[in-house]
């Protein structure tokens, strides 16, 4: 993932007075790094929190450049919720420069057996591919397995409760209700994927973000780029993917809402395939869209994947 510079004003440190039942109208100030986490935090925190989401709907967290407004929000927050595992490569610099003096919740903490994936190596500011082998890094897209999503919810509830003990019971109650919905959604996903014969469970996507989904639900995903939408595959890698699509007769080819569709569209044309509807992987849709919440994201993606895999 490329390092990107960003400029924002450095803010003075601020005090964080404890929240007590007497401060009835005081809401816990929380910042979430990107839209999927933001939705989870909103489900747990409800009206007891004041939430700011840094990377909004249809935005690419891999390539995001923080703004002065982001720095001000982080400086004022009591809780900062991040994914972790290197997903937000810019978050530590933002937190230091803001500065952030609250508590940080790493939603992916405790994920069992994190996947590893190749990350392209870059040479400084050069736009050429580095002549060095890619290195293995943790795959941060854990939320694509609903079991991990449920872990995220537990971590968020624990973090909010620690920062705001007066409302801990409220957060735990909302988290428990949310967990039940995600457990039911996980069962539904497995039922839908089971419709597809095992030998047809093969999918092409824009970047390698469905590893946890594939491991949890028995689907093989392939992509022209790795961990980040910022990477550029070589002509050899693209040609190899086209050969794979033809030899394996892969019919499910998809673009993502927050990435440039041109490469996948070109691969589909060269392989004689058809591009399906947009999938939502690293960002939600805008409110009212097909994937405005974490739950709606699965309700949208799974039928699209199933239809693509069953295509003749």
LINGIQUI-V527105 format. One record per helix or strand of 3 or more residues. SS is the DSSP state (hx for helix, st for strand). FROM is the first residue (numbers start at 0). TO is the last residue. If there is no record, write none. Layout:
SS FROM TO
SS FROM TO
This chain:
st 27 33
hx 34 47
st 48 54
hx 60 62
hx 67 75
st 78 81
hx 90 97
st 102 105
st 115 118
st 134 137
hx 141 143
hx 145 162
hx 164 192
hx 197 199
st 201 206
hx 210 216
st 219 224
hx 234 247
hx 261 270
hx 293 309
